[in-house]
Amino acid sequence: MKKIVLLVLVTISLSSCMSNADKTASVSKKNVDFYTKVWDQVINEGKVNVLDTAYAESIVLHTIPEIKGIKNAKAYYSGFVTGFSDRTFTVKSMFADGEKLVKHWQFKGTHTGDFAGIKPTGKTVDIEGCTIAKIVDGKIVEEQDFMDNMSFLTQLGVIK
């Protein structure tokens, strides 16, 4: 009898572990699909208003300076949309573990509009970077981008 009870308890325990793993995998896939679609629409299609529903009200972009709130985050990304024509934003790879997500990306464009106070240079840029994001209940709550800003500014012709 003790062996049967032990076997039942072990089976239940293993089932719950698999269920948690399955749940995490399901959330991860959902977040990757959501995040891919958001950034395709925002940068490639120029639909910055998508961020009104994609971002949590308390969104934080860990940049210098730190950006808080949807309005400020939209303004930041609007600069890429209005500052660069022929934009292409490509996700090279992405993986998630539940709420946490990492994406390796590439951004290309021609600097034909004002961008972060920099007048149009007509130069093209091709830069890669990485973003760490957190998605909770279908909303992006945090992002931190890593890219070679020196290379970016050099390609723009701002620095040599």
N, C-alpha and C positions, 0 to 999 in steps of 0.2 A: 504494500500500500504506500509506504514512504517513497519508493522508487517512482510510482505513478504520479504522486503529488509533485515530486521533484521534477519529473519530466514535463508535467503540465506547466509548472512555474518557469522552467527554462524556455519552453516553447513560447509562452506569453511574453517573456522578457525579450527573446529574439525578435518576435513579431513587432513589438513596440519599437525596437531599435531600427528595424527595417522601415517601419512606417515613418519614423522621424527622418531617416535618410531619404526616403521617397519624397517626403514633404519638402525637404531642403532642395532636392533636385528639381522638383516642380516649381518652387519659388524662383530658383536660379534661372531656369529656362524662361519663365515668364518675364523676369527682370531683364534678361539679355534681349529678348524679343522687343520689349517695350523700349529699352534704352536705344537700341539700334534704330528703331522707327523714329523716335523723338529726334535724334541728331541728324538723320537723313532729311527729315522735314525742316528742321530749324536751319541748318547750314546749306544743304544742297538745294532745297526748294525755297529757302528764304522766309519760311513761315515762323517767325520768331514768336508770334502769339500762341503757338503750341505750348510754350513754356508756362502760360497762364494756368493750364491744367496739369502739366507734367511736373511742375515744381510744387513743393510744399510751401505754404505761406512763409515759413521760417527758413527757407533755403539759405545755405551758407556756401559761398565759393571761397575756398581757402587760396586766395591770391594775395598779392601785395599791391595795394591794401586789400584787406578782406572785404568781400562783398556780401551784404545781407539783404534778403527780401527779394521777391519776384521782380519788382519794378527795376531795381538796380541790376539784378542779374540779366534781365532782358536787355537793358541798355548796354551792358558789357558785350553780349553776343550780337546785338544789333550792329555794333561796330564792325564785326567781321562780315556781316551781310552787306552793309552799305559801303564798307571800305574796300571790298574785293569783288571784282567781277570774275567770271569763269571759275567760280568756286567749285572745288570738289573736296568732299570730306569722305574719307574711306576708312572704315574700320578694318584694320589689318588682322586683329585677333581680339577676342574678348572672352572672359570667363567670370563666373560668379559663384559665390558660396552663400546662398540665401540672400540676405539683404545687401551684402557687400559685392561690388563689381569692379573689375579692372578692365580697361580697354586700351589697346595700342592703336593709335590712329595716325592718319596722314592728312594734312591740309595743304591744298594747292590753290593759288589764286593770283589774280593780277590786281595790284594796288591802284585802283582807279577812283577811289573816293577817300574822304577824310577817315582816318583810323587813329583813334587814341590821340588826337591832336596833331597827327602827322599828315601833312598835305599829300595828295596823290603823287606817287613817284613814277607810275607806269611800270614798275618792276614786278616781276613774278616771284612768288615765294613757293617753296616746297619744303615743308617742315613736318617732322614726325614728333609725336609725343605720347604721353600716357595719362590716363585719367583714372583716379580712384573715386568711386561714387558709392553712396549709400541710398538705397531705395526702401522706403517703409510704406506699407499699405498702398502700393501703386503710385507713390509720389517720390520724386528725387528730393532728398533732404540735405545732402552734402555732396560737394565735388571738389576735387583738388587736381589741377592739371600740372603736368611736368613736361616742359619742352625746353629746347635750347634757345633761349631768348637772344643770346648773342648772335647766333646764326640767323635768326629771324630778322633782327635789326640790320645785320650786314646785308642780307638778301634785299631788304628794302632800300639799302643805300644810305641809311641813317648814320651808321658807323662804318668805319673801315678796318 
